[in-house]
């Protein structure tokens, strides 16, 4: 057997394409002789790279596009550009109205809100399209880390309830998630949930109702749980074009593609078109998909000790540790992870600032920084974080971890906006005292 | 040489290290990391160049490393030189104590190297 087959990683290096792309080709059955042994794909040594270009070149053709596009792709592009044009028209139209009513702040304020809504929808559309392309081209590599998935869902539900109420939509949210801590690509999962919430709000009529349910429905093997996400909309806006909607709506397609990328699949996407009278038509929409997550077993164990109950609320919180020294950085990471925190590290203050800037606002819960770092030290890095435009990011609690705190260090750090100090080696009791003091 | 023996020879606190790293195997991994640490080299380089600001930064980092490792005897000496170097407080005293830092560093390294060689053996 050995020597006759290659692994995905070996083939990826040989063919000069991403491992994810090789996996997709295997899943699609486009590599003759490739088979799955357990969870591992084995590819014959003699297998040639299939022609996986999605478009064909057409020689001597007068068409605008240099390659031939599938009819389905043209339909999607047309619909996408049509929706973009609608938003651009809205922005221009409402801008003119806002200018006309500039002396009436209430009226112009409403038009400005409409401009903002159209702008946000435009941004979401382009982001979703880019996500689809990145996934299709194998440019995204999932980054699975332990996360408290319950928290993300709860935040999304709060947002849905609030916005639904403003739009006179009845929203019902429910979940049943025994395993909160799982390995998940936080950015992609957040993308899915945000898009689903936005999908519900955009596609439910005023006075309609929508229900979203997220349940754990079973196990896949010993270490993976299966989540089912179900959405029911009564009084949807899609109307009789639901079939086309599924083929052309960039938001729906982005969610579908990312779910498939995470190893999940759609169970149902259906509608029931209703026409109550000549001027009113709507559809009831049902969507459901399942996605597997690997469980993080240690994190899901509940503590029974009274002394630990206060500390359990910190489990799953995400910490960024910045220290230029490898041993100190590794020791801090190990100590924090032992306590149930999720830890990311940076080798210098400048990397730490960059990581905070790139992350979503609620991504990091705490930052721990060494004061002495070669390029950007802890105090300067803290000042830069405090100066960020995003208020949530700018107010992330930052603590110094240092071998010794002098009075000057203390003054400089407080002036920079740090919240406290921890001496090395990290004392766990003092850590929790500091975190409790924040609350 | 066991981990606790290694700690006895470097006059470190084995129980403190065990409390921090939870197992002998994890302590052994950090001992390996310690052999790759460059803070002492940085301290020596800065000292020989009479760049006492850089020497302070290196000593400060080395102190953190040694405290994390619970190499407490060595850490105490490094802690002393760190305070002499801080803001150029007492450079003559730092210069005077520097040979002891180097000597303790060498003693520690001899034990740690022997420990690592036995493991790799």
Interface residues (C-beta under 8 A of the other chain):
Chain A: X324 X325 X326 X327 X328 X330 X331 X334 X335 X338 X370 X372 X374 X402 X403 X404 X406 X408 X424 X425
Chain B: X20 X21 X22 X26 X30 X33 X34 X36 X37 X39 X57 X60 X61 X63 X64 X65 X67 X68 X69 X70 X79 X82 X83 X86 X87
